[in-house]
Amino acid sequence: MSLYNQLPMQWEFIISKLKSSVTVVDATSPELPLMYVNDHFTWLTGYAYEESIGRNCRFLQGTDTDPETVSRIREAISKQQSIKVDILNYTKSGQKFWNELNIDPIFNESGECIYFVGIQYDISERKYAEQQLKTAASMTEKTSRGQLEFIGKLNHELRTPLNGIMGMIELAGMGTVTEEQKEYLDLARQSGEALLNIVNNSLDMAKIGRGKMGVEHIEFQPLKLIQQIVKTHELAAMNKQIRFVCHADLSIPDVLWGDPLRLRQVLDNLLSNAIKFTEQGEVQLLVDVREQSHEETMLTFSVRDTGIGIPSHQIGQLFDAFTQSDISHARRFGGSGLGLTICKDLLELMNGSINVDSAEGKGTEFQVTVPFGSAQSVYNTG
C-alpha cells in the first residue's frame, strides 16, 4: 500500500488523539448530522462516539445557552461561512461548560460545501476568572461610590458649622481688639480657611467621582479673569517676599465661551501651591494663545516657580488623590493632597490637559491647556 493510500487512516488516528475536541458534520444533509467526533470530544462532553454520530450538535445546548449565539451559528452555517463563538454547552450529566467553538466549511473541487469541521476548547476556567474579575470590579465600584457619597454627605455637614465659625471670627475682628487678640483671630481665620478648603476639595472630589460635577459654557472675559486671579494671590506672595509676575498674550480674544469658575479653581490651586512651596525667587503666570480658529481658541496657562521642586520618581503619583510628593511637605506646608487631583479631573471635564515639569530644588512648572469657544462662532450660530 502506498503512503498516499495510508494517509486518510493516519490522519484519522492523529485527529482522534488530539487534546482538542474535533467534530465533522455532514453539510449535504439538511439535518447537519455528526459524521465524526474524536476522543477528546467524548471526554469533554461525556457522550460516547456511538451516542453522538448521526445527531445534530444541538444536543449539547441547554436552558442557559444563549439563543442569540445559536442564531449566529445557524446564520454562518446557512451562508457557509467560518465562525468563532463562545457558547455555553452541557455535558451528558448536565454539567455546564463554556465552549470556544470554531467552525469552518469544507468545499469539494466543484465548490460544493460537503463538511463543517468544528474545533472546540473548554474555556470554563477562563470564563470563571473573567466573571470573578467583573464581580470584583463591580464590588470595588460600588464600594468606591459609597465612600464618595459618604465623603460628600460628611463634608456638607462640616461646611455649615465651619462657615458659622468663620463668620464669628470676622465679627470678633470687627470689634475693639488688642494686637495679641488680633494675632489669635488671624491664626484662627487662617486655620478655618485651610479647613474649609479641604472640605470644599473633598466635596468636589465626591461630585466628580459620582458624575455629579458639570461644567458651564458661558461668555466670559479671559483677561479680566486673569487680573482677578493675580490680585487674589499678590498678597500671599508679598507676605513671603517673593516676586509674582504675570505675562498674558495680547492676542487673547476679549470674550470667550467656557467655564470661568472651573478655570479659576484650577489656576487658584496651582498658584497657591506655587507660592506655598516657594521660599525665595519668584512665581510666574504665563498665558498664551496656543491655537486659534473661527470656532475655537486654545489657551495655555503656565505656572512656574523657583520652589522646592518634585523628585522625578514621584511625579507619576502627583495627581493621585490624597498624595503629596513628600509626607514631610504635608507637615511643613499643610494641605490634603486633593488639589491637583481635582485640577486634573476638572480639566478633563473641560476637554483640557495638565502637564508638569520639575527639578528637585530648582522649581516646578505646570502647564494647563484648555479649549474655549470663540465668541464670534457662537454669535454666528446663535
TITI-877692 format. One record per residue (C-alpha): x, y, z; residue in three letters; residue number from 1. Coordinates in nm, 3 decimals. Layout:
N
         X         Y         Z   residu   num
         X         Y         Z      ALA   NUM
...
This chain:
382
         X         Y         Z   residu   num
     0.000     0.000     0.000      MET     1
     0.135     0.340    -0.097      SER     2
     0.193     0.619     0.153      LEU     3
    -0.080     0.819    -0.022      TYR     4
    -0.339     0.548     0.044      ASN     5
    -0.232     0.526     0.409      GLN     6
    -0.277     0.899     0.477      LEU     7
    -0.656     0.906     0.548      PRO     8
    -0.620     0.639     0.817      MET     9
    -0.315     0.812     0.963      GLN    10
    -0.490     1.150     0.977      TRP    11
    -0.795     0.996     1.146      GLU    12
    -0.567     0.838     1.406      PHE    13
    -0.384     1.167     1.464      ILE    14
    -0.706     1.370     1.493      ILE    15
    -0.859     1.116     1.729      SER    16
    -0.567     1.166     1.971      LYS    17
    -0.566     1.549     1.967      LEU    18
    -0.618     1.723     2.301      LYS    19
    -0.871     1.948     2.128      SER    20
    -1.227     1.842     2.055      SER    21
    -1.282     1.785     1.682      VAL    22
    -1.615     1.720     1.508      THR    23
    -1.711     1.674     1.144      VAL    24
    -2.067     1.748     1.026      VAL    25
    -2.227     1.630     0.701      ASP    26
    -2.310     1.958     0.523      ALA    27
    -2.500     1.779     0.245      THR    28
    -2.776     1.665     0.482      SER    29
    -3.045     1.916     0.592      PRO    30
    -3.018     1.782     0.949      GLU    31
    -2.642     1.851     0.959      LEU    32
    -2.563     1.527     1.147      PRO    33
    -2.229     1.449     1.307      LEU    34
    -2.016     1.216     1.096      MET    35
    -1.714     1.207     1.323      TYR    36
    -1.607     1.303     1.675      VAL    37
    -1.262     1.243     1.824      ASN    38
    -1.169     1.100     2.164      ASP    39
    -1.138     1.443     2.327      HIS    40
    -1.497     1.528     2.229      PHE    41
    -1.626     1.220     2.409      THR    42
    -1.408     1.304     2.711      TRP    43
    -1.527     1.666     2.717      LEU    44
    -1.900     1.603     2.668      THR    45
    -1.945     1.259     2.823      GLY    46
    -2.122     1.137     2.508      TYR    47
    -1.977     0.822     2.352      ALA    48
    -1.892     0.807     1.983      TYR    49
    -2.200     0.593     1.912      GLU    50
    -2.428     0.835     2.103      GLU    51
    -2.305     1.132     1.900      SER    52
    -2.286     1.012     1.539      ILE    53
    -2.593     1.094     1.333      GLY    54
    -2.718     1.366     1.571      ARG    55
    -2.724     1.743     1.525      ASN    56
    -2.490     1.924     1.765      CYS    57
    -2.785     2.098     1.929      ARG    58
    -2.798     1.812     2.183      PHE    59
    -2.513     1.996     2.361      LEU    60
    -2.732     2.301     2.420      GLN    61
    -2.943     2.365     2.729      GLY    62
    -3.173     2.612     2.901      THR    63
    -2.899     2.871     2.964      ASP    64
    -2.744     2.853     2.617      THR    65
    -2.768     3.198     2.462      ASP    66
    -3.027     3.193     2.175      PRO    67
    -2.854     3.484     2.003      GLU    68
    -2.527     3.288     1.986      THR    69
    -2.715     2.989     1.844      VAL    70
    -2.871     3.216     1.580      SER    71
    -2.526     3.346     1.482      ARG    72
    -2.401     2.990     1.436      ILE    73
    -2.701     2.896     1.222      ARG    74
    -2.663     3.207     1.009      GLU    75
    -2.294     3.134     0.946      ALA    76
    -2.374     2.774     0.851      ILE    77
    -2.654     2.882     0.617      SER    78
    -2.410     3.119     0.446      LYS    79
    -2.134     2.854     0.452      GLN    80
    -1.903     3.088     0.641      GLN    81
    -1.646     3.034     0.915      SER    82
    -1.737     3.147     1.266      ILE    83
    -1.580     3.160     1.612      LYS    84
    -1.803     3.197     1.920      VAL    85
    -1.808     3.129     2.292      ASP    86
    -2.115     2.921     2.377      ILE    87
    -2.245     2.763     2.697      LEU    88
    -2.289     2.389     2.644      ASN    89
    -2.392     2.094     2.860      TYR    90
    -2.229     1.756     2.919      THR    91
    -2.427     1.432     2.920      LYS    92
    -2.452     1.457     3.302      SER    93
    -2.599     1.807     3.274      GLY    94
    -2.286     1.996     3.383      GLN    95
    -2.236     2.333     3.215      LYS    96
    -1.912     2.417     3.035      PHE    97
    -1.802     2.712     2.825      TRP    98
    -1.704     2.610     2.476      ASN    99
    -1.491     2.813     2.237      GLU   100
    -1.634     2.687     1.910      LEU   101
    -1.456     2.729     1.577      ASN   102
    -1.649     2.616     1.266      ILE   103
    -1.509     2.607     0.913      ASP   104
    -1.684     2.491     0.593      PRO   105
    -1.501     2.240     0.370      ILE   106
    -1.567     2.255    -0.006      PHE   107
    -1.502     1.992    -0.276      ASN   108
    -1.340     2.061    -0.611      GLU   109
    -1.679     2.164    -0.755      SER   110
    -1.720     2.432    -0.490      GLY   111
    -1.991     2.241    -0.303      GLU   112
    -1.984     2.260     0.078      CYS   113
    -1.964     1.900     0.194      ILE   114
    -1.847     1.924     0.556      TYR   115
    -1.836     2.157     0.852      PHE   116
    -1.538     2.096     1.075      VAL   117
    -1.568     2.211     1.434      GLY   118
    -1.285     2.251     1.684      ILE   119
    -1.388     2.309     2.044      GLN   120
    -1.192     2.419     2.351      TYR   121
    -1.312     2.408     2.709      ASP   122
    -1.269     2.768     2.832      ILE   123
    -1.471     2.732     3.153      SER   124
    -1.179     2.831     3.377      GLU   125
    -1.113     3.144     3.171      ARG   126
    -1.481     3.241     3.180      LYS   127
    -1.492     3.183     3.554      TYR   128
    -1.186     3.405     3.602      ALA   129
    -1.342     3.676     3.383      GLU   130
    -1.663     3.661     3.586      GLN   131
    -1.466     3.687     3.911      GLN   132
    -1.287     3.995     3.777      LEU   133
    -1.617     4.154     3.673      LYS   134
    -1.768     4.082     4.013      THR   135
    -1.464     4.222     4.192      ALA   136
    -1.466     4.533     3.971      ALA   137
    -1.837     4.584     4.035      SER   138
    -1.794     4.549     4.410      MET   139
    -1.499     4.789     4.404      THR   140
    -1.704     5.040     4.207      GLU   141
    -1.997     5.012     4.449      LYS   142
    -1.765     5.049     4.748      THR   143
    -1.591     5.347     4.591      SER   144
    -1.924     5.511     4.507      ARG   145
    -2.046     5.454     4.862      GLY   146
    -1.729     5.605     5.005      GLN   147
    -1.763     5.911     4.781      LEU   148
    -2.127     5.957     4.883      GLU   149
    -2.023     5.935     5.248      PHE   150
    -1.744     6.190     5.193      ILE   151
    -1.991     6.421     5.019      GLY   152
    -2.251     6.397     5.297      LYS   153
    -1.992     6.434     5.573      LEU   154
    -1.837     6.742     5.419      ASN   155
    -2.177     6.901     5.358      HIS   156
    -2.239     6.857     5.730      GLU   157
    -1.899     7.006     5.813      LEU   158
    -1.925     7.308     5.587      ARG   159
    -2.232     7.462     5.755      THR   160
    -2.087     7.493     6.109      PRO   161
    -1.748     7.583     5.964      LEU   162
    -1.896     7.876     5.774      ASN   163
    -2.059     7.982     6.101      GLY   164
    -1.725     7.971     6.280      ILE   165
    -1.563     8.179     6.005      MET   166
    -1.843     8.433     6.032      GLY   167
    -1.798     8.463     6.407      MET   168
    -1.422     8.514     6.366      ILE   169
    -1.489     8.801     6.122      GLU   170
    -1.742     8.958     6.360      LEU   171
    -1.500     8.931     6.654      ALA   172
    -1.230     9.101     6.447      GLY   173
    -1.458     9.397     6.374      MET   174
    -1.469     9.496     6.741      GLY   175
    -1.201     9.657     6.952      THR   176
    -0.924     9.402     6.999      VAL   177
    -0.567     9.410     7.123      THR   178
    -0.274     9.324     6.898      GLU   179
    -0.244     8.987     7.071      GLU   180
    -0.613     8.912     7.020      GLN   181
    -0.587     9.020     6.656      LYS   182
    -0.300     8.775     6.608      GLU   183
    -0.507     8.495     6.758      TYR   184
    -0.803     8.580     6.534      LEU   185
    -0.579     8.586     6.226      ASP   186
    -0.445     8.241     6.314      LEU   187
    -0.799     8.114     6.372      ALA   188
    -0.913     8.257     6.037      ARG   189
    -0.616     8.101     5.852      GLN   190
    -0.685     7.762     6.011      SER   191
    -1.055     7.792     5.926      GLY   192
    -0.979     7.883     5.566      GLU   193
    -0.743     7.587     5.535      ALA   194
    -1.006     7.351     5.675      LEU   195
    -1.277     7.499     5.454      LEU   196
    -1.052     7.448     5.153      ASN   197
    -1.012     7.080     5.240      ILE   198
    -1.389     7.043     5.285      VAL   199
    -1.460     7.213     4.951      ASN   200
    -1.200     6.999     4.774      ASN   201
    -1.348     6.683     4.927      SER   202
    -1.694     6.785     4.810      LEU   203
    -1.566     6.849     4.459      ASP   204
    -1.388     6.514     4.450      MET   205
    -1.705     6.337     4.565      ALA   206
    -1.911     6.515     4.297      LYS   207
    -1.662     6.425     4.025      ILE   208
    -1.644     6.064     4.140      GLY   209
    -2.024     6.032     4.132      ARG   210
    -2.050     6.205     3.795      GLY   211
    -2.234     6.500     3.954      LYS   212
    -1.984     6.767     3.858      MET   213
    -2.075     6.965     3.549      GLY   214
    -1.908     7.246     3.359      VAL   215
    -2.070     7.558     3.220      GLU   216
    -2.042     7.707     2.875      HIS   217
    -2.089     8.080     2.927      ILE   218
    -1.942     8.403     2.798      GLU   219
    -1.652     8.550     2.997      PHE   220
    -1.362     8.792     2.960      GLN   221
    -1.036     8.594     2.996      PRO   222
    -0.803     8.891     3.056      LEU   223
    -1.031     9.031     3.325      LYS   224
    -1.046     8.688     3.489      LEU   225
    -0.664     8.667     3.487      ILE   226
    -0.638     9.011     3.652      GLN   227
    -0.876     8.898     3.928      GLN   228
    -0.675     8.580     3.985      ILE   229
    -0.348     8.775     4.005      VAL   230
    -0.492     9.018     4.263      LYS   231
    -0.609     8.726     4.474      THR   232
    -0.255     8.587     4.509      HIS   233
    -0.048     8.905     4.519      GLU   234
    -0.075     8.947     4.896      LEU   235
     0.034     8.590     4.973      ALA   236
     0.342     8.634     4.753      ALA   237
     0.418     8.972     4.908      MET   238
     0.396     8.826     5.259      ASN   239
     0.656     8.564     5.164      LYS   240
     0.871     8.830     4.997      GLN   241
     0.878     8.653     4.662      ILE   242
     0.809     8.809     4.320      ARG   243
     0.481     8.731     4.150      PHE   244
     0.464     8.824     3.782      VAL   245
     0.208     8.765     3.510      CYS   246
     0.253     8.783     3.132      HIS   247
    -0.053     8.749     2.909      ALA   248
    -0.055     8.720     2.530      ASP   249
    -0.213     9.038     2.390      LEU   250
    -0.377     8.837     2.111      SER   251
    -0.608     8.666     2.361      ILE   252
    -0.968     8.741     2.249      PRO   253
    -1.169     8.985     2.460      ASP   254
    -1.450     8.734     2.500      VAL   255
    -1.451     8.353     2.508      LEU   256
    -1.702     8.081     2.593      TRP   257
    -1.630     7.821     2.861      GLY   258
    -1.637     7.774     3.237      ASP   259
    -1.451     8.063     3.406      PRO   260
    -1.533     7.933     3.756      LEU   261
    -1.365     7.596     3.698      ARG   262
    -1.074     7.758     3.517      LEU   263
    -1.022     7.991     3.810      ARG   264
    -1.042     7.697     4.051      GLN   265
    -0.761     7.521     3.863      VAL   266
    -0.535     7.828     3.842      LEU   267
    -0.603     7.929     4.204      ASP   268
    -0.494     7.585     4.314      ASN   269
    -0.176     7.587     4.106      LEU   270
    -0.078     7.939     4.212      LEU   271
    -0.149     7.868     4.580      SER   272
     0.078     7.563     4.561      ASN   273
     0.348     7.755     4.375      ALA   274
     0.355     8.032     4.637      ILE   275
     0.329     7.785     4.924      LYS   276
     0.626     7.578     4.808      PHE   277
     0.849     7.872     4.709      THR   278
     1.070     8.021     4.981      GLU   279
     1.266     8.260     4.759      GLN   280
     1.272     8.372     4.398      GLY   281
     0.951     8.411     4.202      GLU   282
     0.625     8.267     4.077      VAL   283
     0.514     8.333     3.719      GLN   284
     0.178     8.301     3.547      LEU   285
     0.213     8.295     3.167      LEU   286
    -0.093     8.291     2.939      VAL   287
    -0.054     8.224     2.567      ASP   288
    -0.274     8.153     2.268      VAL   289
    -0.170     7.807     2.151      ARG   290
    -0.414     7.766     1.864      GLU   291
    -0.692     7.984     1.729      GLN   292
    -0.963     7.928     1.472      SER   293
    -1.306     8.065     1.390      HIS   294
    -1.468     7.809     1.621      GLU   295
    -1.213     7.763     1.899      GLU   296
    -0.932     7.928     2.092      THR   297
    -0.684     7.707     2.274      MET   298
    -0.515     7.879     2.568      LEU   299
    -0.208     7.760     2.757      THR   300
    -0.155     7.866     3.119      PHE   301
     0.193     7.808     3.263      SER   302
     0.255     7.837     3.637      VAL   303
     0.628     7.843     3.715      ARG   304
     0.803     7.867     4.048      ASP   305
     1.152     7.852     4.192      THR   306
     1.043     7.637     4.484      GLY   307
     1.140     7.301     4.632      ILE   308
     1.060     7.103     4.316      GLY   309
     0.940     6.744     4.287      ILE   310
     1.160     6.431     4.268      PRO   311
     1.126     6.268     3.924      SER   312
     1.019     5.932     4.068      HIS   313
     0.722     6.096     4.246      GLN   314
     0.581     6.296     3.954      ILE   315
     0.377     5.997     3.835      GLY   316
     0.182     5.994     4.165      GLN   317
     0.129     6.368     4.175      LEU   318
    -0.231     6.361     4.053      PHE   319
    -0.342     6.072     4.276      ASP   320
    -0.589     6.162     4.550      ALA   321
    -0.452     6.243     4.898      PHE   322
    -0.094     6.236     4.765      THR   323
     0.188     6.481     4.827      GLN   324
     0.537     6.428     4.691      SER   325
     0.680     6.401     5.042      ASP   326
     0.500     6.343     5.373      ILE   327
     0.731     6.597     5.537      SER   328
     0.595     6.858     5.297      HIS   329
     0.245     6.782     5.422      ALA   330
     0.358     6.851     5.777      ARG   331
     0.553     7.164     5.685      ARG   332
     0.326     7.324     5.426      PHE   333
    -0.012     7.165     5.502      GLY   334
    -0.273     7.053     5.251      GLY   335
    -0.472     6.738     5.183      SER   336
    -0.318     6.642     4.852      GLY   337
    -0.657     6.669     4.679      LEU   338
    -0.596     6.991     4.487      GLY   339
    -0.402     6.853     4.192      LEU   340
    -0.635     6.554     4.159      THR   341
    -0.930     6.791     4.128      ILE   342
    -0.740     7.011     3.881      CYS   343
    -0.679     6.711     3.657      LYS   344
    -1.042     6.593     3.682      ASP   345
    -1.183     6.940     3.615      LEU   346
    -0.959     6.985     3.313      LEU   347
    -1.073     6.651     3.172      GLU   348
    -1.433     6.772     3.208      LEU   349
    -1.333     7.083     3.010      MET   350
    -1.150     6.871     2.747      ASN   351
    -0.824     7.021     2.869      GLY   352
    -0.499     6.873     2.995      SER   353
    -0.229     6.935     3.253      ILE   354
     0.144     6.854     3.241      ASN   355
     0.423     6.906     3.490      VAL   356
     0.797     6.954     3.458      ASP   357
     1.005     6.979     3.773      SER   358
     1.359     6.961     3.905      ALA   359
     1.410     6.893     4.274      GLU   360
     1.547     7.200     4.450      GLY   361
     1.509     7.419     4.140      LYS   362
     1.139     7.463     4.079      GLY   363
     0.830     7.337     3.903      THR   364
     0.622     7.429     3.601      GLU   365
     0.262     7.322     3.550      PHE   366
     0.123     7.372     3.201      GLN   367
    -0.252     7.374     3.153      VAL   368
    -0.410     7.369     2.808      THR   369
    -0.783     7.437     2.768      VAL   370
    -1.001     7.485     2.460      PRO   371
    -1.263     7.762     2.466      PHE   372
    -1.536     7.853     2.223      GLY   373
    -1.469     8.163     2.016      SER   374
    -1.738     8.423     2.076      ALA   375
    -1.764     8.501     1.705      GLN   376
    -1.860     8.144     1.617      SER   377
    -2.118     8.136     1.899      VAL   378
    -2.278     8.461     1.782      TYR   379
    -2.286     8.343     1.421      ASN   380
    -2.465     8.022     1.512      THR   381
    -2.698     8.180     1.766      GLY   382
